[in-house]
Amino acid sequence: MDILYETVAGLDVHQKTVVACVRKRQLQGKLSEQVQTFGTMTGDLLRLSDWLLKEGVTHVTEAAWAASRTKNTYLGAAYRRLAPRRGKKRALVAIGHTLLVIVYRILTS
């Protein structure tokens, strides 16, 4: 399996909590994993952001996987268009990026 990114995080978003799992590739080639739970209020999300930055996370995925499986949606169609050409992992990263851009624009407008 090709390693695309050394440090990544997965988020499981619920109504009152966000569970974050950070996976890092160590120098010996082994994976380390840390899991923390945060609230969904602004201060909690800022602590989540600080923790992800401190851990050196470069890519986050959560809804990208779910979005890639949807039918009759823009993101599902984009995934199905990208996956054959770029591979499933890179297509998921692209969908995750699109989701983050959408969320950023919503939060800053």
C-alpha positions in Angstrom: 0.0 0.0 0.0 1.3 3.4 -0.9 1.7 6.0 1.9 0.2 9.3 0.6 0.5 11.3 3.8 2.6 10.7 7.0 0.1 12.2 9.5 -3.6 12.2 9.0 -6.8 12.4 11.1 -10.2 11.0 10.9 -13.2 12.7 12.5 -16.5 11.1 13.7 -18.9 14.0 14.1 -21.9 13.6 16.4 -24.4 16.1 17.7 -22.6 16.8 21.0 -19.1 15.4 20.4 -16.4 15.0 17.8 -14.1 12.0 18.1 -10.7 12.5 16.4 -8.2 9.9 15.6 -4.7 10.9 14.6 -2.5 8.3 12.8 1.2 8.9 12.3 3.8 6.9 10.6 6.8 6.5 12.9 10.4 6.4 11.8 10.4 2.6 12.2 7.5 2.4 9.8 4.9 1.5 12.5 1.7 3.4 12.8 0.8 5.2 16.1 -2.7 6.2 16.8 -4.2 8.7 19.3 -7.9 9.2 19.9 -9.5 12.2 21.7 -13.0 13.4 22.1 -14.0 17.0 21.9 -17.3 18.9 22.3 -19.0 20.7 19.5 -19.0 24.2 21.0 -16.6 26.8 19.5 -14.0 26.6 22.3 -13.9 22.8 22.0 -13.5 23.0 18.2 -10.7 25.4 18.6 -9.0 23.0 21.0 -9.5 20.2 18.4 -7.9 22.5 15.8 -4.9 23.3 18.1 -4.4 19.6 18.8 -4.5 18.6 15.1 -1.9 21.3 14.4 0.3 20.3 17.3 0.2 16.7 16.0 1.3 17.8 12.5 -1.9 16.7 10.8 -1.9 17.6 7.1 -5.2 16.0 6.0 -8.5 15.3 7.7 -11.3 13.0 6.4 -14.7 12.4 7.7 -17.6 13.2 5.5 -15.5 12.5 2.3 -16.1 8.8 2.6 -19.8 9.2 3.2 -20.1 11.8 0.4 -18.3 9.5 -2.0 -21.0 6.9 -1.6 -24.0 9.2 -2.1 -26.0 8.9 -5.3 -27.3 11.9 -7.3 -25.0 14.4 -5.6 -22.3 16.6 -6.8 -19.7 15.1 -4.5 -20.6 11.5 -5.2 -20.4 12.2 -8.9 -17.0 14.0 -8.5 -15.7 11.0 -6.6 -16.9 8.5 -9.2 -15.3 10.7 -11.9 -11.9 11.0 -10.1 -11.5 7.5 -8.6 -10.7 5.7 -11.9 -8.2 8.3 -13.0 -6.5 9.2 -9.7 -7.2 6.2 -7.4 -9.7 5.9 -4.6 -7.4 7.4 -1.9 -6.6 10.5 -3.9 -10.2 10.9 -4.9 -11.2 10.9 -1.3 -8.6 13.5 -0.5 -10.0 15.7 -3.3 -13.6 15.3 -2.0 -12.4 16.1 1.6 -10.7 19.2 0.2 -13.9 20.3 -1.5 -15.9 19.7 1.7 -13.5 21.9 3.7 -13.7 24.7 1.1 -17.5 24.5 1.3 -17.4 24.6 5.2 -14.9 27.5 5.2 -17.1 29.5 2.8 -20.2 28.9 4.9 -18.4 29.9 8.1 -16.8 33.0 6.8 -19.8 34.4 4.9 
